[in-house]
Amino acid sequence: MERAGDVNVLRQSLDMTRGELATDLEFPLGSGIARATVLQFVSRGCPVISCQEARLLAPEDGELEVTASVGVGPGNEVCGLTPPSNLNITA
């Protein structure tokens, strides 16, 4: 994707009861249009915990590079969270 402005948000819904934000979007990719669904979850019991799932449907074969990370920031001590020293994320 060349520019963030190329993204077209098709639908977005917020479920406060479940702590979920769902977004469906599309953007140009190669000679076609890619579609993506992103689901974000924030724990109601310990709101410093959040997760994200992204699903991508590409219009053609090709390569996709995904970068994942685990953030550690203010508030983690509230829930007694410390990331394990052997944490390793691969995509």
C-alpha angles and dihedrals in degrees: 000000000000101000135017087228088069090071116102114199107214100181139353128185133180120205106192092182092060097029093238133141114191122192130183116193144160135208139173114274122175109316095337146041122276121208125209136187118200123190119190123190128191119191112240092202094052109014094192087074114085134161134193131202120191126189121190129195109195122201093224143012117281145112126301125192117202124189118198130182143174115228124211115193146139115323099035091107089061090071095033092250123162120163114240114256091232094055110140124175122196127176 
